[in-house]
């Protein structure tokens, strides 16, 4: 039996078209490729005899449970998503899907894109719209200040540039 965890606060239901496609690809791969392969491996391990001491069988069953859990999560999550596939009316403000260039107090510039919690990736500059930094930037315009509370204290960021890049809006 797994460890019980209290249900966390669900993340935002917004997602970019790219994020939706990536999650849907993962779901299809798990369902149509990975799960059948693992199921076949479990059947072959079960045919070897005593299942109580068969490590391949035990590990395969555990893998199947993890795959099924991920399939259930992705199916449920994708059903409730709202795909944001166009820029907002006012492209001069920071909203979901915006690319934002900010400058910190030391003069260093950083670029971020506000995306859904399922597609956040710090290495690519994608931050969750639920993150404190993104919440501080929401609704800001160019040349506005955004105050962000961090573990090291409050930081001031200056919004230098805002732009939106969606598939149909891409040059």
Secondary structure, 3 states (H helix, E strand, C coil): CCCCCCCCCCCCCEEEHHHHHHHHHHHHHHHHHHHHHHHHHHHHHHCCCCCCCCHHHHHHHHHHHHHHHHHHHHHHHHHCCEEECCCCCCCCECCCCEEEEEECCCCCEEEEEEECHHHCEHHHCEEECCCHHHHHHCCCECCCEEEEEECCEEEEEEEEEEEECCCCCCC
